[in-house]
Amino acid sequence: MKLYIKDRFYIPQMLPQQGKFIEFNLKRGIIAKIAITGKDKENYSIVEHPKDGKIEWDSKKDAESPLVVEFSKEELDYLKGSCESLVESAYPDDFWLTVEKIYDAANA
């Protein structure tokens, strides 16, 4: 699955804060795969602006070289279930594009 910076910020927001031990391990594995590293911050010129709560990055470089991640079936099922728990909540359209990407991968 190709993940862009915005996807990598959204996915942790989708994951529940509580769960069983196996769910904790799935969540930890997912987060480890998508985490924004120091190298990512440098490569994509990611800059945080804490004063206004915004984050900027080089969108052109992001579009040209997304992170390619392979999730296990269990991880995709967990992500899909997490997405399903959010369907009644309001989020920006690009958040739902990330959800759609997860559904497409889970159903492939």
C-alpha positions, 0 to 999 in steps of 0.5 A: 500500500502506498502511503503519503505523509497525510495518510501516515498522520491519519492512520494513528488517529483511527486506531482505538486507545484501548483493546486486548493484548493482541490488538495492542500488538497489531497497533504497535506493529502498524505504527512502527511501519508508518511512523515518521522518522527523522530521515522522513523529516529530513527527506520530506522537509517536514516542519512543525509549527506548534504555535498554530498546530500545523505541519508542512512538508514537501508535497511534490516529493511526497507525491513522487516517493510515498512510503510503500508498506505491506500490512499483514491480513491481521493488520488490515482487518484491525485497520478496517475494524478501526475505520468502521468504528468511525463511520458516524464521526465527521472528518475531512474528505482526505481522511476518508480517502485514507479509509478508502485506501485501507478498505481497498487493500483489505478487500484485495 
